[in-house]
Amino acid sequence: MVHPRVLAAMAQPLLGHLDPAFVAMMDDVKTLLRFVFQTTNALTFPVSGTGSAGMEACIVNLVEPGDEIVVGVNGVFGTRMAEVIERAGGTAVRVEAPWGRVVRAEQIEAALRNCRRPKLVALVHAETSTGAWQPLADAARLAHAHGALFLADCVTSLGGVPVEIDASEVDVAYSGTQKCLSCPPGLAPVTFGARALEALGARRTKVRSWYLDVTLLQQYWGEERVYHHTAPISMNYALREALRLVAEEGLAPRFARHRLNHEALVAGLAALGLGLAAEVGHRLPMLNAVTVPDGVDEARVRGRLLAAHGIEIGGGLGPMKGRVWRIGLMGESSRQSHVLAVLAALEEALRAEGRAVAPGVALAGAEAVYAAAPRA
Ligand SMILES: Cc1ncc(COP(=O)(O)O)c(C=O)c1O
């Protein structure tokens, strides 16, 4: 869901991409992005395009042909990063973990030891295909100990769980607007730290993408304000408003809200005999991959939720196709009324699948969590 203030911002009259009023707005967006990324990185701005454009921007700027890149692959988006790394001419050294589990620091260390001169370690912080929450700080420390940079995909994590770019020593990260920032899709916030800029300055070859070359983009987003490409004006209005809403709520209360709604959902699911696919201790609050019980038609339940209850949940991707439902509780959508609505709908849909479900059992499970939570 997108807050009405964000929709209203998008309906404002347009400005030129070098209009002083728009330039001031760009500065607001950069400042607010530094706040959500928890960084002082000067080069923090939204790339034009969705999260995948942020991924490409980070990778094509840092990877040169022949570079060795250690990449965590435990879901769709780590797999996509490896693909983009190879398209940029890099050698992707895949460190794999079963889908639903996180990549272990020891695996990363072993891969780094096997490289001649690793350039970068890349991990997905919040793997949207499985609901796994990947720790970053230890991997960043290992990358640096081996002379490599550290890249994090924060598409689904930003605004929903702590993303501490500076404290975790992440050198470069990207995100997307449509997940926990609750903005329409269309921009990809990125941040580049000092070590990443140094590596960019030391490139032997030109960045292979003109559109995503951050040395060109920073002339527009930095002090010079040189035209590069026409900024998506209305999307920047939207992003500024969405980020203001994050700042008004505050990061800690926002993360606590995501966590509470997740815990209530999990309790309600447990009452229905349903569990999560991601490993215990590494479960994202905003993306809940629920294991489909034997004998239940995964797609039919999803179809029923949409048709009869107006609730859209995701299906499984890749090896999880047909095996999980993915319930998003992101940004504006992470709210008690949504948790209760999806649980009530699941109760009804499971009964329609022939399962014995006592009426109200899931709601009672979730409500007990809300009742025990300290009042905000
Ligand atoms: C973790 C992660 N990375 C990258 C992407 C790609 O973003 P987009 O679909 O906005 O291009 C997504 C999208 O769902 C994602 O969840």
The ligand as an SDF file (V2000), in Angstrom:
LIG
                    3D

 16 16  0  0  0  0  0  0  0  0999 V2000
   15.7380   -8.6920   -2.8680 C   0  0  0  0  0  0  0  0  0  0  0  0
   15.3720   -8.1200   -4.2000 C   0  0  0  0  0  0  0  0  0  0  0  0
   16.3480   -7.6900   -5.0180 N   0  0  0  0  0  0  0  0  0  0  0  0
   16.0770   -7.1660   -6.2220 C   0  0  0  0  0  0  0  0  0  0  0  0
   14.7890   -7.0510   -6.6730 C   0  0  0  0  0  0  0  0  0  0  0  0
   14.5150   -6.4820   -8.0150 C   0  0  0  0  0  0  0  0  0  0  0  0
   13.7460   -5.3420   -7.9050 O   0  0  0  0  0  0  0  0  0  0  0  0
   12.7330   -4.8670   -9.0720 P   0  0  0  0  0  0  0  0  0  0  0  0
   11.7530   -5.9570   -9.2830 O   0  0  0  0  0  0  0  0  0  0  0  0
   12.1430   -3.6230   -8.4610 O   0  0  0  0  0  0  0  0  0  0  0  0
   13.5510   -4.5720  -10.2780 O   0  0  0  0  0  0  0  0  0  0  0  0
   13.7350   -7.4880   -5.8600 C   0  0  0  0  0  0  0  0  0  0  0  0
   12.3320   -7.3950   -6.3080 C   0  0  0  0  0  0  0  0  0  0  0  0
   11.4450   -7.9860   -5.7500 O   0  0  0  0  0  0  0  0  0  0  0  0
   14.0420   -8.0280   -4.6030 C   0  0  0  0  0  0  0  0  0  0  0  0
   13.0700   -8.4610   -3.7900 O   0  0  0  0  0  0  0  0  0  0  0  0
  1  2  1  0
  2  3  1  0
  2 15  2  0
  3  4  2  0
  4  5  1  0
  5  6  1  0
  5 12  2  0
  6  7  1  0
  7  8  1  0
  8  9  2  0
  8 10  1  0
  8 11  1  0
 12 13  1  0
 12 15  1  0
 13 14  2  0
 15 16  1  0
M  END
$$$$
